Amino acid sequence: MQGSGFLPYAARVDRARVRRIRDRLREIYGIPAAPPHGRGLDELILTVLSQSTNDRNRDVAFLRLRRRFGAWEAVRDAPNEEVEEAIRPGGISKVKSKRIQEILRALPDPLDGPHLRDRDFLLSLPGVGRKTAACVLLFAYGEPDVPVDTHVSRVGTRLGLFRPKAPFEE
């Protein structure tokens, strides 16, 4: 809004304060040392499985899925009931099994190709939102992105980094 004096909230955040927060977190927790693994499709499926569960249950569901089917093409082509059974430990398996198969069917060959490095492509996939796309880009490919979930949003708002009820893009 030109001429209105409006500045996006991010432009008003004190960058020096952000650096102090970052430095304090690094002092307490260290610098994260998980290099990008380059497996975008694995990250995409892991992120879908992580919804509404803990890391342990997500990992159990992912390992069972990989052990039972071996390849993502086999998951894509399997009867939904078999996928649902494999991921049951991750919770809400009816919804997640359907979503995983919808995503796999929407992908071009090769399933784990360079298209998974494209944010707009990721966002075009069924049920893939901004946080899921950010997880794939950051953890699989090391792209600078911030997966914002309810916890990150809550802490960021308390620290004054986000305005209350800010949309993800902001």
C-alpha positions in Angstrom: 0.0 0.0 0.0 2.1 2.8 -1.3 2.0 6.1 0.5 0.0 4.7 3.5 3.0 4.4 5.8 2.3 0.6 5.9 5.3 -1.6 6.4 5.0 -5.4 6.4 5.4 -6.7 9.9 8.6 -8.5 8.9 10.1 -5.2 7.9 9.4 -3.8 11.4 11.0 -6.7 13.3 14.3 -5.7 14.9 16.9 -7.7 13.1 19.5 -7.2 15.8 17.0 -8.7 18.3 16.5 -11.7 16.0 20.2 -12.3 15.8 20.5 -12.1 19.6 17.7 -14.7 19.9 19.4 -16.9 17.4 22.8 -16.6 19.1 21.2 -17.4 22.5 19.6 -20.5 21.0 22.9 -21.6 19.4 24.6 -21.1 22.8 22.2 -23.4 24.5 21.4 -26.0 21.8 24.3 -25.6 19.4 24.1 -25.2 15.6 21.9 -27.9 14.0 24.1 -30.3 12.1 21.7 -32.3 10.0 22.9 -31.9 6.4 20.2 -32.1 3.7 19.7 -35.7 2.7 18.5 -35.2 -0.9 15.5 -37.6 -0.6 12.6 -35.2 -1.3 10.0 -37.9 -1.6 11.0 -39.6 1.6 10.7 -36.2 3.3 7.3 -35.5 1.8 5.9 -38.8 3.0 7.5 -38.4 6.4 6.0 -35.0 6.8 2.5 -36.3 5.8 3.0 -39.1 8.4 4.1 -36.5 11.1 0.7 -34.7 11.1 -1.0 -35.1 14.5 1.5 -37.5 15.9 4.9 -37.7 17.5 8.2 -38.4 15.9 8.4 -42.0 17.2 5.0 -43.0 15.8 5.8 -41.2 12.5 9.0 -43.1 12.2 7.4 -46.5 13.0 4.7 -45.8 10.4 7.3 -44.8 7.8 9.5 -47.9 8.4 6.5 -50.2 8.2 5.5 -48.6 4.9 9.0 -49.0 3.4 9.4 -52.5 4.8 6.0 -53.7 3.5 6.2 -52.1 0.0 9.9 -51.5 -0.7 9.3 -48.8 -3.4 7.1 -45.8 -3.6 5.5 -47.1 -6.9 4.3 -50.1 -4.9 2.7 -47.9 -2.3 1.1 -45.8 -5.1 -0.4 -49.0 -6.7 -1.3 -50.9 -3.6 -4.9 -51.3 -2.3 -5.5 -48.5 0.1 -6.4 -50.9 2.9 -2.9 -52.3 2.8 -1.3 -48.8 3.0 -3.6 -47.9 5.8 -2.6 -51.0 7.8 1.1 -50.3 7.3 0.9 -46.8 8.7 -1.7 -47.4 11.4 0.9 -46.7 14.3 1.2 -43.2 13.0 -2.4 -42.3 13.7 -5.3 -41.1 11.5 -4.2 -43.8 9.0 -7.4 -43.6 6.9 -6.7 -40.0 6.0 -3.0 -40.3 5.7 -3.1 -43.4 3.5 -5.4 -41.8 1.1 -3.4 -38.6 1.0 -0.1 -40.4 0.4 -1.5 -42.4 -2.5 -3.1 -39.2 -4.0 0.3 -37.5 -3.8 2.1 -40.5 -5.3 -0.4 -40.7 -8.2 0.0 -36.9 -8.9 3.8 -37.2 -9.3 5.4 -37.6 -12.7 8.1 -40.2 -13.3 10.6 -40.5 -11.7 8.6 -40.0 -8.5 11.6 -38.6 -6.6 12.7 -36.3 -9.4 13.8 -32.7 -9.5 10.2 -31.4 -9.5 10.2 -31.9 -5.7 12.7 -29.0 -5.4 10.0 -26.6 -6.7 7.8 -25.0 -4.1 4.9 -24.2 -6.5 4.9 -27.8 -7.7 4.9 -29.1 -4.1 2.0 -26.8 -3.2 0.1 -28.1 -6.2 0.1 -31.7 -4.8 -3.1 -32.9 -3.0 -3.1 -31.8 0.6 0.4 -30.3 0.6 0.5 -26.9 2.3 3.2 -24.3 3.0 4.6 -26.1 6.0 4.9 -29.5 4.3 6.6 -27.8 1.3 9.0 -26.0 3.6 10.0 -29.2 5.3 10.8 -30.9 2.0 12.8 -27.9 0.8 14.7 -27.4 4.0 15.4 -30.9 5.2 15.8 -32.7 1.9 17.5 -30.0 -0.1 18.9 -27.4 2.3 16.8 -24.6 0.8 16.4 -21.7 3.2 12.9 -22.0 4.4 11.0 -22.1 7.7 8.4 -24.7 8.4 5.9 -22.9 10.5 3.6 -25.0 12.6 1.4 -24.1 15.5 4.3 -24.3 17.9 6.7 -22.2 15.9 3.9 -19.7 15.3 3.1 -19.5 19.0 6.8 -19.0 20.1 7.5 -16.6 17.3 4.4 -14.5 18.2 5.5 -14.5 21.9 8.9 -13.3 20.9 7.4 -10.6 18.8 8.7 -12.0 15.5 5.2 -12.6 14.1 2.1 -10.5 14.7 -0.8 -12.4 16.3 -2.8 -14.4 13.7 -0.3 -13.7 11.0 -0.8 -15.8 7.8 2.0 -18.2 6.9 3.3 -16.0 4.1 3.9 -13.1 6.4 
